[in-house]
Amino acid sequence: MTGIAMVLAVMDKTAVVQKDRKGEIIKDAITKDTEIIKLAQNPEKYFEVEVYSHVPDAIWAYEFDPT
């Protein structure tokens, strides 16, 4: 979302989660946050301990940028 749509957009935390045709959640790049964890650490366990207590509806995704 860019330009005028971004200026007029309002975040609604009660809105229905948007999904694509395959049923996958559409992630919003604007509100994305980053957590850096050890490679040997289980991300789901990390989220249970460190993230879900603050953001119960958070989702995690592995993103790798080789550059």
N, CA, C and O atoms as a Maestro MAE file, in Angstrom:
{
 s_m_m2io_version
 :::
 2.0.0
}

f_m_ct {
 s_m_title
 :::
 protein
 m_atom[268] {
  # First column is atom index #
  i_m_mmod_type
  r_m_x_coord
  r_m_y_coord
  r_m_z_coord
  i_m_residue_number
  s_m_chain_name
  s_m_pdb_residue_name
  s_m_pdb_atom_name
  i_m_atomic_number
  :::
  1 25 0.847 -1.164 0.000 1 A "MET " " N  " 7
  2 3 0.000 0.000 0.000 1 A "MET " " CA " 6
  3 2 0.900 1.236 0.000 1 A "MET " " C  " 6
  4 15 1.793 1.351 0.840 1 A "MET " " O  " 8
  5 25 0.677 2.135 -0.911 2 A "THR " " N  " 7
  6 3 1.498 3.336 -0.981 2 A "THR " " CA " 6
  7 2 0.632 4.546 -1.270 2 A "THR " " C  " 6
  8 15 -0.563 4.422 -1.539 2 A "THR " " O  " 8
  9 25 1.245 5.709 -1.213 3 A "GLY " " N  " 7
  10 3 0.589 6.944 -1.594 3 A "GLY " " CA " 6
  11 2 -0.618 7.290 -0.749 3 A "GLY " " C  " 6
  12 15 -0.590 7.177 0.477 3 A "GLY " " O  " 8
  13 25 -1.678 7.714 -1.418 4 A "ILE " " N  " 7
  14 3 -2.870 8.190 -0.735 4 A "ILE " " CA " 6
  15 2 -3.557 7.095 0.088 4 A "ILE " " C  " 6
  16 15 -4.139 7.376 1.135 4 A "ILE " " O  " 8
  17 25 -3.488 5.862 -0.382 5 A "ALA " " N  " 7
  18 3 -4.097 4.756 0.375 5 A "ALA " " CA " 6
  19 2 -3.431 4.622 1.738 5 A "ALA " " C  " 6
  20 15 -4.102 4.330 2.728 5 A "ALA " " O  " 8
  21 25 -2.125 4.829 1.799 6 A "MET " " N  " 7
  22 3 -1.403 4.733 3.064 6 A "MET " " CA " 6
  23 2 -1.793 5.862 4.000 6 A "MET " " C  " 6
  24 15 -1.913 5.654 5.207 6 A "MET " " O  " 8
  25 25 -1.991 7.046 3.459 7 A "VAL " " N  " 7
  26 3 -2.362 8.204 4.273 7 A "VAL " " CA " 6
  27 2 -3.764 8.028 4.839 7 A "VAL " " C  " 6
  28 15 -4.025 8.403 5.982 7 A "VAL " " O  " 8
  29 25 -4.657 7.465 4.054 8 A "LEU " " N  " 7
  30 3 -6.044 7.315 4.483 8 A "LEU " " CA " 6
  31 2 -6.311 6.028 5.253 8 A "LEU " " C  " 6
  32 15 -7.386 5.873 5.832 8 A "LEU " " O  " 8
  33 25 -5.364 5.113 5.271 9 A "ALA " " N  " 7
  34 3 -5.561 3.824 5.930 9 A "ALA " " CA " 6
  35 2 -5.597 3.973 7.451 9 A "ALA " " C  " 6
  36 15 -4.890 4.797 8.032 9 A "ALA " " O  " 8
  37 25 -6.432 3.159 8.071 10 A "VAL " " N  " 7
  38 3 -6.543 3.130 9.521 10 A "VAL " " CA " 6
  39 2 -6.381 1.685 9.971 10 A "VAL " " C  " 6
  40 15 -7.030 0.788 9.433 10 A "VAL " " O  " 8
  41 25 -5.499 1.453 10.977 11 A "MET " " N  " 7
  42 3 -5.304 0.100 11.471 11 A "MET " " CA " 6
  43 2 -6.475 -0.279 12.375 11 A "MET " " C  " 6
  44 15 -6.826 0.462 13.294 11 A "MET " " O  " 8
  45 25 -7.069 -1.428 12.108 12 A "ASP " " N  " 7
  46 3 -8.192 -1.934 12.895 12 A "ASP " " CA " 6
  47 2 -7.801 -3.280 13.484 12 A "ASP " " C  " 6
  48 15 -7.813 -4.290 12.780 12 A "ASP " " O  " 8
  49 25 -7.451 -3.308 14.778 13 A "LYS " " N  " 7
  50 3 -7.017 -4.540 15.428 13 A "LYS " " CA " 6
  51 2 -8.155 -5.549 15.579 13 A "LYS " " C  " 6
  52 15 -7.904 -6.704 15.920 13 A "LYS " " O  " 8
  53 25 -9.395 -5.139 15.335 14 A "THR " " N  " 7
  54 3 -10.533 -6.055 15.442 14 A "THR " " CA " 6
  55 2 -10.958 -6.601 14.082 14 A "THR " " C  " 6
  56 15 -11.915 -7.371 13.997 14 A "THR " " O  " 8
  57 25 -10.264 -6.213 13.031 15 A "ALA " " N  " 7
  58 3 -10.618 -6.644 11.680 15 A "ALA " " CA " 6
  59 2 -10.359 -8.138 11.488 15 A "ALA " " C  " 6
  60 15 -9.542 -8.734 12.191 15 A "ALA " " O  " 8
  61 25 -11.051 -8.718 10.549 16 A "VAL " " N  " 7
  62 3 -10.867 -10.129 10.208 16 A "VAL " " CA " 6
  63 2 -9.504 -10.303 9.540 16 A "VAL " " C  " 6
  64 15 -9.115 -9.483 8.707 16 A "VAL " " O  " 8
  65 25 -8.781 -11.355 9.895 17 A "VAL " " N  " 7
  66 3 -7.478 -11.630 9.302 17 A "VAL " " CA " 6
  67 2 -7.673 -11.970 7.831 17 A "VAL " " C  " 6
  68 15 -8.478 -12.836 7.489 17 A "VAL " " O  " 8
  69 25 -6.935 -11.289 6.963 18 A "GLN " " N  " 7
  70 3 -7.059 -11.488 5.524 18 A "GLN " " CA " 6
  71 2 -6.216 -12.679 5.079 18 A "GLN " " C  " 6
  72 15 -5.087 -12.860 5.536 18 A "GLN " " O  " 8
  73 25 -6.777 -13.486 4.184 19 A "LYS " " N  " 7
  74 3 -6.076 -14.667 3.675 19 A "LYS " " CA " 6
  75 2 -6.129 -14.679 2.152 19 A "LYS " " C  " 6
  76 15 -7.040 -14.114 1.546 19 A "LYS " " O  " 8
  77 25 -5.133 -15.336 1.538 20 A "ASP " " N  " 7
  78 3 -5.102 -15.458 0.088 20 A "ASP " " CA " 6
  79 2 -5.938 -16.666 -0.355 20 A "ASP " " C  " 6
  80 15 -6.598 -17.306 0.464 20 A "ASP " " O  " 8
  81 25 -5.904 -16.963 -1.636 21 A "ARG " " N  " 7
  82 3 -6.707 -18.068 -2.184 21 A "ARG " " CA " 6
  83 2 -6.359 -19.426 -1.580 21 A "ARG " " C  " 6
  84 15 -7.212 -20.310 -1.491 21 A "ARG " " O  " 8
  85 25 -5.099 -19.587 -1.165 22 A "LYS " " N  " 7
  86 3 -4.655 -20.859 -0.587 22 A "LYS " " CA " 6
  87 2 -4.959 -20.948 0.907 22 A "LYS " " C  " 6
  88 15 -4.700 -21.979 1.529 22 A "LYS " " O  " 8
  89 25 -5.504 -19.882 1.486 23 A "GLY " " N  " 7
  90 3 -5.815 -19.873 2.906 23 A "GLY " " CA " 6
  91 2 -4.669 -19.403 3.784 23 A "GLY " " C  " 6
  92 15 -4.757 -19.454 5.011 23 A "GLY " " O  " 8
  93 25 -3.587 -18.944 3.151 24 A "GLU " " N  " 7
  94 3 -2.430 -18.444 3.897 24 A "GLU " " CA " 6
  95 2 -2.698 -17.007 4.346 24 A "GLU " " C  " 6
  96 15 -3.286 -16.222 3.602 24 A "GLU " " O  " 8
  97 25 -2.272 -16.665 5.549 25 A "ILE " " N  " 7
  98 3 -2.454 -15.312 6.071 25 A "ILE " " CA " 6
  99 2 -1.617 -14.342 5.241 25 A "ILE " " C  " 6
  100 15 -0.449 -14.605 4.956 25 A "ILE " " O  " 8
  101 25 -2.219 -13.228 4.860 26 A "ILE " " N  " 7
  102 3 -1.509 -12.182 4.131 26 A "ILE " " CA " 6
  103 2 -0.819 -11.310 5.174 26 A "ILE " " C  " 6
  104 15 -1.479 -10.678 5.999 26 A "ILE " " O  " 8
  105 25 0.513 -11.279 5.135 27 A "LYS " " N  " 7
  106 3 1.294 -10.530 6.116 27 A "LYS " " CA " 6
  107 2 1.428 -9.075 5.687 27 A "LYS " " C  " 6
  108 15 1.669 -8.785 4.516 27 A "LYS " " O  " 8
  109 25 1.273 -8.174 6.632 28 A "ASP " " N  " 7
  110 3 1.373 -6.743 6.376 28 A "ASP " " CA " 6
  111 2 2.811 -6.290 6.597 28 A "ASP " " C  " 6
  112 15 3.298 -6.304 7.728 28 A "ASP " " O  " 8
  113 25 3.485 -5.895 5.541 29 A "ALA " " N  " 7
  114 3 4.890 -5.486 5.640 29 A "ALA " " CA " 6
  115 2 5.064 -4.205 6.456 29 A "ALA " " C  " 6
  116 15 6.143 -3.960 6.996 29 A "ALA " " O  " 8
  117 25 4.025 -3.393 6.551 30 A "ILE " " N  " 7
  118 3 4.110 -2.129 7.296 30 A "ILE " " CA " 6
  119 2 4.243 -2.386 8.804 30 A "ILE " " C  " 6
  120 15 5.013 -1.706 9.481 30 A "ILE " " O  " 8
  121 25 3.504 -3.353 9.323 31 A "THR " " N  " 7
  122 3 3.508 -3.602 10.764 31 A "THR " " CA " 6
  123 2 4.438 -4.748 11.155 31 A "THR " " C  " 6
  124 15 4.402 -5.214 12.294 31 A "THR " " O  " 8
  125 25 5.263 -5.202 10.225 32 A "LYS " " N  " 7
  126 3 6.183 -6.310 10.482 32 A "LYS " " CA " 6
  127 2 7.252 -5.901 11.493 32 A "LYS " " C  " 6
  128 15 7.743 -4.772 11.473 32 A "LYS " " O  " 8
  129 25 7.602 -6.828 12.371 33 A "ASP " " N  " 7
  130 3 8.655 -6.626 13.353 33 A "ASP " " CA " 6
  131 2 9.647 -7.775 13.208 33 A "ASP " " C  " 6
  132 15 9.306 -8.821 12.654 33 A "ASP " " O  " 8
  133 25 10.848 -7.594 13.692 34 A "THR " " N  " 7
  134 3 11.878 -8.610 13.544 34 A "THR " " CA " 6
  135 2 12.379 -9.075 14.903 34 A "THR " " C  " 6
  136 15 12.650 -8.263 15.787 34 A "THR " " O  " 8
  137 25 12.498 -10.371 15.058 35 A "GLU " " N  " 7
  138 3 13.113 -10.980 16.238 35 A "GLU " " CA " 6
  139 2 14.285 -11.810 15.726 35 A "GLU " " C  " 6
  140 15 14.124 -12.612 14.806 35 A "GLU " " O  " 8
  141 25 15.433 -11.626 16.303 36 A "ILE " " N  " 7
  142 3 16.604 -12.403 15.912 36 A "ILE " " CA " 6
  143 2 16.856 -13.433 17.008 36 A "ILE " " C  " 6
  144 15 17.089 -13.084 18.165 36 A "ILE " " O  " 8
  145 25 16.806 -14.710 16.626 37 A "ILE " " N  " 7
  146 3 17.024 -15.785 17.590 37 A "ILE " " CA " 6
  147 2 18.134 -16.694 17.090 37 A "ILE " " C  " 6
  148 15 18.500 -16.656 15.915 37 A "ILE " " O  " 8
  149 25 18.662 -17.508 17.986 38 A "LYS " " N  " 7
  150 3 19.728 -18.436 17.612 38 A "LYS " " CA " 6
  151 2 19.202 -19.486 16.640 38 A "LYS " " C  " 6
  152 15 18.037 -19.876 16.713 38 A "LYS " " O  " 8
  153 25 20.057 -19.942 15.731 39 A "LEU " " N  " 7
  154 3 19.657 -20.959 14.768 39 A "LEU " " CA " 6
  155 2 19.233 -22.257 15.447 39 A "LEU " " C  " 6
  156 15 18.329 -22.942 14.968 39 A "LEU " " O  " 8
  157 25 19.873 -22.593 16.550 40 A "ALA " " N  " 7
  158 3 19.567 -23.840 17.245 40 A "ALA " " CA " 6
  159 2 18.294 -23.750 18.086 40 A "ALA " " C  " 6
  160 15 17.809 -24.764 18.588 40 A "ALA " " O  " 8
  161 25 17.755 -22.540 18.240 41 A "GLN " " N  " 7
  162 3 16.569 -22.348 19.079 41 A "GLN " " CA " 6
  163 2 15.287 -22.609 18.291 41 A "GLN " " C  " 6
  164 15 15.178 -22.230 17.125 41 A "GLN " " O  " 8
  165 25 14.334 -23.248 18.928 42 A "ASN " " N  " 7
  166 3 13.042 -23.526 18.314 42 A "ASN " " CA " 6
  167 2 12.228 -22.230 18.292 42 A "ASN " " C  " 6
  168 15 11.923 -21.688 19.354 42 A "ASN " " O  " 8
  169 25 11.868 -21.719 17.101 43 A "PRO " " N  " 7
  170 3 11.151 -20.446 17.034 43 A "PRO " " CA " 6
  171 2 9.778 -20.481 17.724 43 A "PRO " " C  " 6
  172 15 9.364 -19.487 18.321 43 A "PRO " " O  " 8
  173 25 9.079 -21.606 17.648 44 A "GLU " " N  " 7
  174 3 7.759 -21.686 18.284 44 A "GLU " " CA " 6
  175 2 7.884 -21.573 19.805 44 A "GLU " " C  " 6
  176 15 7.086 -20.888 20.444 44 A "GLU " " O  " 8
  177 25 8.883 -22.241 20.384 45 A "LYS " " N  " 7
  178 3 9.091 -22.155 21.830 45 A "LYS " " CA " 6
  179 2 9.513 -20.745 22.224 45 A "LYS " " C  " 6
  180 15 9.080 -20.229 23.254 45 A "LYS " " O  " 8
  181 25 10.361 -20.118 21.403 46 A "TYR " " N  " 7
  182 3 10.786 -18.743 21.670 46 A "TYR " " CA " 6
  183 2 9.567 -17.816 21.689 46 A "TYR " " C  " 6
  184 15 9.432 -16.981 22.583 46 A "TYR " " O  " 8
  185 25 8.691 -17.963 20.710 47 A "PHE " " N  " 7
  186 3 7.501 -17.116 20.644 47 A "PHE " " CA " 6
  187 2 6.584 -17.341 21.841 47 A "PHE " " C  " 6
  188 15 6.008 -16.389 22.367 47 A "PHE " " O  " 8
  189 25 6.443 -18.591 22.275 48 A "GLU " " N  " 7
  190 3 5.604 -18.880 23.444 48 A "GLU " " CA " 6
  191 2 6.115 -18.141 24.681 48 A "GLU " " C  " 6
  192 15 5.329 -17.611 25.465 48 A "GLU " " O  " 8
  193 25 7.430 -18.112 24.845 49 A "VAL " " N  " 7
  194 3 8.016 -17.499 26.035 49 A "VAL " " CA " 6
  195 2 8.132 -15.979 25.911 49 A "VAL " " C  " 6
  196 15 7.802 -15.257 26.853 49 A "VAL " " O  " 8
  197 25 8.595 -15.488 24.765 50 A "GLU " " N  " 7
  198 3 8.966 -14.086 24.637 50 A "GLU " " CA " 6
  199 2 7.961 -13.180 23.916 50 A "GLU " " C  " 6
  200 15 7.924 -11.979 24.185 50 A "GLU " " O  " 8
  201 25 7.158 -13.719 23.021 51 A "VAL " " N  " 7
  202 3 6.362 -12.855 22.152 51 A "VAL " " CA " 6
  203 2 4.860 -12.924 22.432 51 A "VAL " " C  " 6
  204 15 4.212 -11.888 22.574 51 A "VAL " " O  " 8
  205 25 4.301 -14.139 22.512 52 A "TYR " " N  " 7
  206 3 2.851 -14.287 22.614 52 A "TYR " " CA " 6
  207 2 2.244 -13.594 23.829 52 A "TYR " " C  " 6
  208 15 1.075 -13.210 23.792 52 A "TYR " " O  " 8
  209 25 3.006 -13.427 24.898 53 A "SER " " N  " 7
  210 3 2.466 -12.728 26.069 53 A "SER " " CA " 6
  211 2 2.228 -11.241 25.768 53 A "SER " " C  " 6
  212 15 1.384 -10.603 26.398 53 A "SER " " O  " 8
  213 25 2.973 -10.701 24.808 54 A "HIS " " N  " 7
  214 3 2.819 -9.290 24.427 54 A "HIS " " CA " 6
  215 2 1.919 -9.118 23.204 54 A "HIS " " C  " 6
  216 15 1.141 -8.168 23.125 54 A "HIS " " O  " 8
  217 25 2.033 -10.051 22.249 55 A "VAL " " N  " 7
  218 3 1.256 -9.992 21.009 55 A "VAL " " CA " 6
  219 2 0.676 -11.385 20.760 55 A "VAL " " C  " 6
  220 15 1.286 -12.192 20.058 55 A "VAL " " O  " 8
  221 25 -0.502 -11.675 21.334 56 A "PRO " " N  " 7
  222 3 -1.054 -13.027 21.258 56 A "PRO " " CA " 6
  223 2 -1.338 -13.535 19.843 56 A "PRO " " C  " 6
  224 15 -1.326 -14.745 19.617 56 A "PRO " " O  " 8
  225 25 -1.591 -12.638 18.889 57 A "ASP " " N  " 7
  226 3 -1.920 -13.067 17.529 57 A "ASP " " CA " 6
  227 2 -0.720 -12.982 16.583 57 A "ASP " " C  " 6
  228 15 -0.891 -12.998 15.364 57 A "ASP " " O  " 8
  229 25 0.484 -12.891 17.135 58 A "ALA " " N  " 7
  230 3 1.690 -12.804 16.306 58 A "ALA " " CA " 6
  231 2 1.903 -14.106 15.536 58 A "ALA " " C  " 6
  232 15 1.529 -15.185 15.995 58 A "ALA " " O  " 8
  233 25 2.508 -13.981 14.366 59 A "ILE " " N  " 7
  234 3 2.883 -15.146 13.580 59 A "ILE " " CA " 6
  235 2 4.369 -15.009 13.244 59 A "ILE " " C  " 6
  236 15 4.895 -13.899 13.164 59 A "ILE " " O  " 8
  237 25 5.030 -16.133 13.049 60 A "TRP " " N  " 7
  238 3 6.440 -16.063 12.699 60 A "TRP " " CA " 6
  239 2 6.668 -16.679 11.325 60 A "TRP " " C  " 6
  240 15 5.979 -17.608 10.903 60 A "TRP " " O  " 8
  241 25 7.662 -16.122 10.653 61 A "ALA " " N  " 7
  242 3 8.025 -16.624 9.333 61 A "ALA " " CA " 6
  243 2 9.541 -16.547 9.198 61 A "ALA " " C  " 6
  244 15 10.164 -15.572 9.619 61 A "ALA " " O  " 8
  245 25 10.119 -17.575 8.614 62 A "TYR " " N  " 7
  246 3 11.557 -17.592 8.374 62 A "TYR " " CA " 6
  247 2 11.820 -16.863 7.070 62 A "TYR " " C  " 6
  248 15 11.293 -17.234 6.021 62 A "TYR " " O  " 8
  249 25 12.634 -15.830 7.143 63 A "GLU " " N  " 7
  250 3 12.995 -15.065 5.941 63 A "GLU " " CA " 6
  251 2 14.506 -15.074 5.822 63 A "GLU " " C  " 6
  252 15 15.209 -14.733 6.773 63 A "GLU " " O  " 8
  253 25 15.009 -15.461 4.660 64 A "PHE " " N  " 7
  254 3 16.445 -15.517 4.431 64 A "PHE " " CA " 6
  255 2 16.792 -14.664 3.233 64 A "PHE " " C  " 6
  256 15 16.237 -14.837 2.148 64 A "PHE " " O  " 8
  257 25 17.724 -13.732 3.441 65 A "ASP " " N  " 7
  258 3 18.200 -12.870 2.368 65 A "ASP " " CA " 6
  259 2 19.672 -13.173 2.152 65 A "ASP " " C  " 6
  260 15 20.504 -12.731 2.944 65 A "ASP " " O  " 8
  261 25 20.023 -13.916 1.101 66 A "PRO " " N  " 7
  262 3 21.407 -14.319 0.879 66 A "PRO " " CA " 6
  263 2 22.347 -13.184 0.499 66 A "PRO " " C  " 6
  264 15 23.561 -13.386 0.466 66 A "PRO " " O  " 8
  265 25 21.826 -12.004 0.214 67 A "THR " " N  " 7
  266 3 22.707 -10.884 -0.188 67 A "THR " " CA " 6
  267 2 23.205 -10.095 0.983 67 A "THR " " C  " 6
  268 15 23.950 -9.131 0.807 67 A "THR " " O  " 8
  :::
 }
 m_bond[267] {
  # First column is bond index #
  i_m_from
  i_m_to
  i_m_order
  :::
  1 1 2 1
  2 2 3 1
  3 3 4 2
  4 3 5 1
  5 5 6 1
  6 6 7 1
  7 7 8 2
  8 7 9 1
  9 9 10 1
  10 10 11 1
  11 11 12 2
  12 11 13 1
  13 13 14 1
  14 14 15 1
  15 15 16 2
  16 15 17 1
  17 17 18 1
  18 18 19 1
  19 19 20 2
  20 19 21 1
  21 21 22 1
  22 22 23 1
  23 23 24 2
  24 23 25 1
  25 25 26 1
  26 26 27 1
  27 27 28 2
  28 27 29 1
  29 29 30 1
  30 30 31 1
  31 31 32 2
  32 31 33 1
  33 33 34 1
  34 34 35 1
  35 35 36 2
  36 35 37 1
  37 37 38 1
  38 38 39 1
  39 39 40 2
  40 39 41 1
  41 41 42 1
  42 42 43 1
  43 43 44 2
  44 43 45 1
  45 45 46 1
  46 46 47 1
  47 47 48 2
  48 47 49 1
  49 49 50 1
  50 50 51 1
  51 51 52 2
  52 51 53 1
  53 53 54 1
  54 54 55 1
  55 55 56 2
  56 55 57 1
  57 57 58 1
  58 58 59 1
  59 59 60 2
  60 59 61 1
  61 61 62 1
  62 62 63 1
  63 63 64 2
  64 63 65 1
  65 65 66 1
  66 66 67 1
  67 67 68 2
  68 67 69 1
  69 69 70 1
  70 70 71 1
  71 71 72 2
  72 71 73 1
  73 73 74 1
  74 74 75 1
  75 75 76 2
  76 75 77 1
  77 77 78 1
  78 78 79 1
  79 79 80 2
  80 79 81 1
  81 81 82 1
  82 82 83 1
  83 83 84 2
  84 83 85 1
  85 85 86 1
  86 86 87 1
  87 87 88 2
  88 87 89 1
  89 89 90 1
  90 90 91 1
  91 91 92 2
  92 91 93 1
  93 93 94 1
  94 94 95 1
  95 95 96 2
  96 95 97 1
  97 97 98 1
  98 98 99 1
  99 99 100 2
  100 99 101 1
  101 101 102 1
  102 102 103 1
  103 103 104 2
  104 103 105 1
  105 105 106 1
  106 106 107 1
  107 107 108 2
  108 107 109 1
  109 109 110 1
  110 110 111 1
  111 111 112 2
  112 111 113 1
  113 113 114 1
  114 114 115 1
  115 115 116 2
  116 115 117 1
  117 117 118 1
  118 118 119 1
  119 119 120 2
  120 119 121 1
  121 121 122 1
  122 122 123 1
  123 123 124 2
  124 123 125 1
  125 125 126 1
  126 126 127 1
  127 127 128 2
  128 127 129 1
  129 129 130 1
  130 130 131 1
  131 131 132 2
  132 131 133 1
  133 133 134 1
  134 134 135 1
  135 135 136 2
  136 135 137 1
  137 137 138 1
  138 138 139 1
  139 139 140 2
  140 139 141 1
  141 141 142 1
  142 142 143 1
  143 143 144 2
  144 143 145 1
  145 145 146 1
  146 146 147 1
  147 147 148 2
  148 147 149 1
  149 149 150 1
  150 150 151 1
  151 151 152 2
  152 151 153 1
  153 153 154 1
  154 154 155 1
  155 155 156 2
  156 155 157 1
  157 157 158 1
  158 158 159 1
  159 159 160 2
  160 159 161 1
  161 161 162 1
  162 162 163 1
  163 163 164 2
  164 163 165 1
  165 165 166 1
  166 166 167 1
  167 167 168 2
  168 167 169 1
  169 169 170 1
  170 170 171 1
  171 171 172 2
  172 171 173 1
  173 173 174 1
  174 174 175 1
  175 175 176 2
  176 175 177 1
  177 177 178 1
  178 178 179 1
  179 179 180 2
  180 179 181 1
  181 181 182 1
  182 182 183 1
  183 183 184 2
  184 183 185 1
  185 185 186 1
  186 186 187 1
  187 187 188 2
  188 187 189 1
  189 189 190 1
  190 190 191 1
  191 191 192 2
  192 191 193 1
  193 193 194 1
  194 194 195 1
  195 195 196 2
  196 195 197 1
  197 197 198 1
  198 198 199 1
  199 199 200 2
  200 199 201 1
  201 201 202 1
  202 202 203 1
  203 203 204 2
  204 203 205 1
  205 205 206 1
  206 206 207 1
  207 207 208 2
  208 207 209 1
  209 209 210 1
  210 210 211 1
  211 211 212 2
  212 211 213 1
  213 213 214 1
  214 214 215 1
  215 215 216 2
  216 215 217 1
  217 217 218 1
  218 218 219 1
  219 219 220 2
  220 219 221 1
  221 221 222 1
  222 222 223 1
  223 223 224 2
  224 223 225 1
  225 225 226 1
  226 226 227 1
  227 227 228 2
  228 227 229 1
  229 229 230 1
  230 230 231 1
  231 231 232 2
  232 231 233 1
  233 233 234 1
  234 234 235 1
  235 235 236 2
  236 235 237 1
  237 237 238 1
  238 238 239 1
  239 239 240 2
  240 239 241 1
  241 241 242 1
  242 242 243 1
  243 243 244 2
  244 243 245 1
  245 245 246 1
  246 246 247 1
  247 247 248 2
  248 247 249 1
  249 249 250 1
  250 250 251 1
  251 251 252 2
  252 251 253 1
  253 253 254 1
  254 254 255 1
  255 255 256 2
  256 255 257 1
  257 257 258 1
  258 258 259 1
  259 259 260 2
  260 259 261 1
  261 261 262 1
  262 262 263 1
  263 263 264 2
  264 263 265 1
  265 265 266 1
  266 266 267 1
  267 267 268 2
  :::
 }
}
